[in-house]
Amino acid sequence: MEISKKIQDKILAIGKPEKAKWLENYIKHDIKSKGVGIPDIRNIVKEINEEFKITEKPLKDQVELLTDLMSQEYTEDKLSAILYLQLFWKDKYDKQKIDLISDWFDRNLITDWNVCDWLCVRILTPMIDSSTKKTIAELKKWNKSKNLWKARASHVPFAQCKTIGQHKKIIENLSVELVKREERFCKTAVGWVLREYSKIDSDFVEKFLSKNENWTTKEVIRNEKKYINRIRGKNSKR
């Protein structure tokens, strides 16, 4: 696609090999990077939209463009698709967004924690806060997916949502499902979300750890107790 190629080429033109090498080493998962930061990718997406009026095109054409970008091998091209959703589909097209993202996972277009988590925090987290029932109903389905990254994406969005305190039961249910899986990145999703939840209910988190100790790892426990231990440390000094 012409527009997709334009975005890819503009990102490549400002890439920094040393930054690409660092990111590839940091993320792992055999990712490929062009060495371009988020602010620059965002500016390119805005610039190309201004030039080609992408948002004025039929929705199916936008979906085709975004899927083409997500299909590319470079991380920055994938992130440009997420940034487009964040910039131009904000507060609209919720069903189309969730269907599109689900399709990306099913086609194995997302295969590392960086792209997965960026998508979760920037797109899915705001959807939980603004369209709770429909979004959570879909995430419940994802929670049981055999696809590691789709399963992780069922849970990670809760970590940064403004309404996290309203979702105690769903967080518990999603956590139980994921913590019992063998994949490290399913377990660490639980650690991240419960770490954040511990800020408002540390007892709940400690009870969860106790009930599920057979499936937790040292990494998960350390993450979940991060803020609990800090609070205890402060209190002991008083």
N, C-alpha and C positions, 0 to 999 in steps of 0.2 A: 504494500500500500504506500502511496506517495507520501501521505502525511506522517505515517508511522516512520518511514525512512528518513524524513526530514528531522523528526525528533531524535531518532537514533544518531544521525550524523552530527547534529548540533551538540549532542552530549559528548560524543566521541571527540569532537574538535577541541574541547576544553579539558579533556581528561589529563590526569597527572599519573604517570606510571608508578611513581613511588607510593602514591596514595592508594592506587589500585592494588598494589602488592600487599600493603598493610591490611587493607580491608579483606582481601582474600585469605590472608593468614589468620585474621581475627575471627571471621565468620565460619571458616572451614566449609564443610559440605561440598567441596569442589566448585564453589561459586566462581564466576568470572566478573571482574569489575573493570570499569573504565576510569575509575579514580575521580569521580565527580560528586560533590556534596549536594545535599538536599536543597539548599537555597538556590543553587544554580539550576538544578533540574526543574524546580518550581518555576523559575523565571523563563526557562525554555518552553515549558508547557503553556504558560500564559502567552508568550510571544507567538507560538505556533497557532494557538487558538485565535489570537487577534488577527493573524494573517489569513487563516483558512476558515474562520467562523465555524469551528467544529460544533459548538453548542447549538448552532442553528440547524444542523443537519439532523435527519431522522434518527430516532433513538437506535434503530438497528445498525445504522452506519457508525454511530459512536461506540456501540458494543463491539462491533467488528474491529474497529481501531484499537480499542482498549485490550481486547483479547490478543490481537497481533503483538502489541507491545509486551503483554505479559508472557507471550510465547517465546520471546527473545532470550538468548542465553545470558545476557549481561544484567546484573542486578539493577543498574541505573535505569535501564529501559523498563523493567518491571515496576520500579518505583515511580516512574513517570505515569504509568496507568493509575496507580493508587493516588498520586497527587492530583490527577485529573478528577477522579471521583471526589476527592476532598474539596477541591476548588469549585467544581461546577455541578456536582450532583448533591451538594450539601442540602439537607432538609427536603429532599425530593427523590423520587424514583426508588423508594425503599425496597419494594418488591423486586424491581429490576436489579438493584444492587446486590441483594442477598442471593438472587438466582445466578447472577453473573459470577459472584465470588465462589459460590458453591460449584459452579461449572469449572472454574479455574482449578480448584482443588481436585475435582474428579478427573481432570485431564492431566494431573500431575505437573501443573505449570508453576506451582509454588513448592519448593523443595529445600528450604532452609529457614532457620528461625528468624533471621533478620527481616526478610520480606513478609513472612507470616505475621510477626509481631507488629511490624509497622502498619500492615493492613488492619490488624485487630484494633490497635490503639487509635489510629486516625479515622477509620471508617466504622468499624463495628461498635466500638465503645460509645460514640455519640448516638448510634442507633438504639442501643439499650436504653440510654437516657431519654430519648425522645419518642421511641416507638416500642415500648417494652414488650408487650404481650406477643406481637407478631415476630419480633426478632428472637426473643427467648424460645419461642416454639420451634423455630428453625435451628437454633443452637443446640437444643435438646437432641435433635436428629443427628447433628454433626458429632455430638459427644460419643456416639457409638460407632462412628465411622472407622473402617479399617485403615484409612489413610491417616497416618500419624499427624500430619500438619492440619488436616481438617479437624481432627479430634482436638488438637491443641487450641485451634481457633475457636472452639466452642466455649473455652474457659478463659483464656487470656484477656478478652475484652472487659471482663468484670474488674480486673485489677485497677484500672484507672477510671472507672465510671463514677460519676458524681452520686449516683443512686445506689452505691454498693451496699449500703446498710439495709436496703429494702429487699435484698435478694439472698437472704441467709439460707433458706431451704434449697433454692436452686443451686447455689454455690456448693452446698454440702453434697447434693446429689451428683453434680457434675464432677466434683472432686473425688468422690468415692469411685466413680467409674474410671477416671484417669489414673489415680494413684495405684490401682491394681494392675495397670498395664506395665509391660517390661520396658517400653521405650523411655529413655531418659527424659526426652523433651515433653512427654506426657506428664511425668512426675514433676518436672520443674515448673510446669504451668500451674500445678496445684500449689507448689511452694510459693510462687509469686503472688497468686490471688489471696491465699490465706495470710501471707505476710501483710498485705494491705488491709485485709479484714481484721487482723489482730489489733489494729489501731482503734477499732471501735468495740471489739469483743474478743479479748484475749482468751477468756475462758472457753469460748466456743472452739477456738483454734487448738488449744491444749487438749480438749476432749477429743477432737478429731484425731489428733496425733496418737492419743492413747488407744482409741478404737481401731486405728489402722496401722499400728506400729509394724505389723508383719510386712507391709508393702512400702513403707517409707524408707528413704535412704538418708544418709548423713547430710547430703546436699540439701534435700528437701527440708529436713528438720532444722538445719542451720538457717535456711531462708525463712521458714515460717516463724522462727523464734527471734528473728533479728530485732524487731521492735520491742517484743516482750522483754528480752534480755536487757535492752537499753533502758526501758522504763524501770525494771527492777534494780538496775545498777544505780539509777538516779535516786530512787526511793531509799536505797540502802545507805546513801551518803547523807541523808537528811537527819 
